[in-house]
Amino acid sequence: MKDRLSSPRQVRYQGAAVEAWGSRACCWKGVVQSRSAWWGLAVAGVSAGVGLLAASAWLSVPFYPVPMTMQTLAVLLVGGLLGPWAGAAAVVSYLVAGLAGAPFFHNGTFGPAILLGPTGGYLVGFVPAAVLMGLFVEKSRQAGKIRQLVLVVVGAFLAEAVIYAVGVPWLSVHVGSIGKAFQLGVTPFVLGDLLKLAVAVAALEVRTSVGCRRNALQGKERTHS
């Protein structure tokens, strides 16, 4: 059979099809690149969160049975800066690394004995605390300045409260009563935790304000371009 010559209409159709497929390929390439970049940032953020939590555990005053560390400050910052789910992922990764033998718990300790010991409840409570802090900070970014501050402060208080809500009953199992657990695991830490809470709120407010200003400037640049 003789080859049929393509009509001009067919040539135009084939050219349009090739152009459409090329456009789709570029689009998918952009999606893959953006997802790869997102995952890269997420992994970097989680790794930084693990490092911050570990460093904060090494800054420890050896009270017994619950040492005084900077971990509650670190948890508030990790949840507030990374968001609820990446923040929780950082805390879980930190706990898993400590259980596996990395010297990430207070004073460079590690292993299942720490998680099962008197301070285990506080460590477990870090996970919902990071989620709560992240959720409230995310919500605050869409609010006015006063409401923004109120939401961050409320989120920080609730995050601290949930750490105690898990940690104190766990501690009571080891010390014999809830009253003694409160005396040993809450009273000595209230003032320090309030100071750490204030530092975390101030840091997150600065970060949120900088982010809002940057977004506003980018919006103006797009409008003028």
C-alpha positions in Angstrom: 0.0 0.0 0.0 1.1 3.5 -0.7 1.8 5.8 2.3 -0.8 8.5 2.7 0.4 12.1 2.8 -0.6 13.9 6.0 -3.0 16.7 5.4 -2.3 20.2 6.9 -5.0 19.6 9.5 -3.4 16.3 10.6 0.0 18.0 10.9 -1.5 20.8 13.0 -3.3 18.2 15.2 -0.1 16.1 15.7 1.9 19.3 16.5 -0.7 20.3 19.1 -0.7 16.9 20.7 3.1 16.9 20.9 3.0 20.4 22.5 0.3 19.3 25.0 2.3 16.2 26.0 5.4 18.4 26.4 3.5 20.8 28.6 2.2 18.0 30.8 5.7 16.6 31.1 7.0 20.0 32.2 4.1 20.3 34.7 4.8 16.8 36.2 8.5 17.6 36.4 7.7 20.7 38.3 5.4 18.8 40.7 8.0 16.1 41.3 10.7 18.8 41.9 8.4 20.7 44.3 7.5 17.5 46.2 11.2 16.5 46.4 12.0 20.0 47.7 9.2 19.7 50.3 10.4 16.3 51.5 13.9 17.6 51.7 12.8 20.5 53.9 10.7 18.3 56.0 13.5 15.8 56.7 15.9 18.7 57.4 13.3 20.2 59.8 12.7 17.0 61.6 16.4 16.3 61.9 17.0 19.8 63.4 14.1 19.2 65.8 15.7 15.9 67.0 19.0 17.7 67.5 17.4 20.5 69.5 15.5 18.1 71.7 18.7 16.1 72.3 20.8 19.2 73.1 18.1 20.5 75.5 18.2 17.2 77.4 21.9 17.5 77.9 21.3 20.9 79.6 20.2 19.2 82.8 20.1 19.9 86.6 20.1 16.5 88.3 17.0 16.7 90.4 15.5 13.4 91.5 13.4 11.6 90.4 12.7 14.2 87.6 15.7 16.2 86.4 15.3 19.8 85.3 16.1 20.2 81.6 15.3 22.6 78.8 13.2 20.0 77.0 9.8 21.7 77.5 11.2 24.8 75.8 12.5 22.7 72.9 9.2 20.9 72.5 7.2 24.2 72.3 9.7 25.5 69.7 9.7 22.3 67.7 5.9 22.1 67.6 5.5 25.8 66.9 8.2 26.1 64.2 7.7 22.8 62.4 3.9 22.5 62.7 1.9 19.8 64.4 2.8 16.7 62.3 6.4 17.5 61.5 6.9 18.5 65.1 5.3 15.2 66.3 7.5 13.3 63.9 10.6 15.1 65.3 9.6 14.1 68.9 8.8 10.5 67.9 12.1 10.3 66.0 13.9 11.6 69.1 12.3 9.0 71.4 13.0 6.2 68.9 16.7 7.3 68.7 17.0 7.4 72.5 15.4 3.9 72.8 17.7 2.6 70.2 20.8 3.7 72.1 21.5 7.3 71.1 22.5 9.3 74.3 19.6 11.7 73.8 17.8 11.6 77.1 18.7 13.6 80.2 22.4 13.7 81.0 23.2 11.5 78.0 21.2 8.5 79.2 19.4 6.2 76.8 17.4 3.0 76.4 14.0 1.5 77.4 14.7 1.9 81.1 14.5 5.7 80.8 11.1 5.5 79.0 9.8 3.0 81.5 11.2 4.9 84.5 9.8 7.9 86.5 10.3 10.4 83.6 8.8 8.3 80.9 5.4 9.9 81.1 6.9 13.3 80.5 8.8 12.1 77.4 5.6 10.5 76.0 3.7 13.7 76.7 6.1 15.6 74.5 4.3 14.1 71.4 0.8 15.5 72.0 2.4 18.7 73.3 4.2 19.3 70.0 0.9 18.6 68.1 -1.1 21.0 70.2 1.6 23.8 70.0 1.8 23.3 66.2 -2.0 23.5 65.7 -2.4 26.7 67.8 0.6 28.4 66.0 -0.8 27.4 62.6 -4.2 28.9 63.6 -2.6 32.1 64.9 -1.1 32.9 61.5 -4.6 33.7 60.2 -5.6 35.9 63.1 -5.0 39.5 64.0 -2.1 40.5 66.1 -3.8 40.4 69.6 -5.6 37.2 68.8 -2.4 35.7 67.4 -0.6 36.3 70.6 -3.5 34.9 72.7 -3.6 31.7 70.6 0.1 31.1 70.9 0.0 31.6 74.7 -3.0 29.3 75.0 -1.3 26.7 72.9 1.8 26.9 75.0 -0.2 26.5 78.3 -2.1 23.6 76.9 1.1 21.9 75.6 2.7 22.3 79.1 -0.5 21.0 80.7 -0.6 17.9 78.6 3.0 17.1 79.5 2.1 17.2 83.1 -1.2 15.3 82.5 0.8 12.4 81.1 3.9 12.7 83.3 2.5 13.1 86.8 0.2 10.0 86.8 3.1 8.0 85.3 5.4 9.3 88.0 2.9 8.5 90.8 3.3 4.8 89.9 6.9 5.0 90.8 6.7 7.2 93.9 3.6 5.7 95.4 0.9 8.5 95.3 -0.4 11.3 93.1 0.3 13.8 95.9 3.9 12.9 96.1 4.2 12.9 92.3 2.8 16.4 92.3 5.3 17.5 94.9 8.3 16.0 93.1 7.2 16.4 89.5 5.3 19.7 89.4 6.1 22.1 92.2 9.8 22.5 91.6 9.3 23.1 87.9 6.4 25.6 87.7 8.4 28.8 87.8 11.0 27.5 85.3 8.4 26.2 83.0 6.6 29.6 83.0 9.9 31.3 82.1 10.5 28.8 79.3 6.9 29.2 78.1 7.5 33.0 77.9 10.7 32.5 75.9 9.0 30.1 73.5 6.0 32.5 72.9 8.4 35.4 72.3 10.5 33.4 69.8 7.4 32.1 67.9 5.8 35.6 67.8 9.0 37.0 66.3 9.1 34.2 63.7 5.4 34.7 62.9 5.8 38.5 62.5 8.8 38.1 60.2 6.9 35.5 58.1 3.8 37.8 57.8 6.0 40.7 56.8 7.8 38.7 54.2 4.5 37.4 52.7 3.2 41.0 52.6 6.3 42.2 50.7 6.1 39.3 48.3 2.4 40.1 47.7 3.3 43.8 46.9 6.1 42.7 44.5 3.6 40.4 42.6 1.1 43.2 42.4 3.6 45.7 41.0 5.1 43.1 38.5 
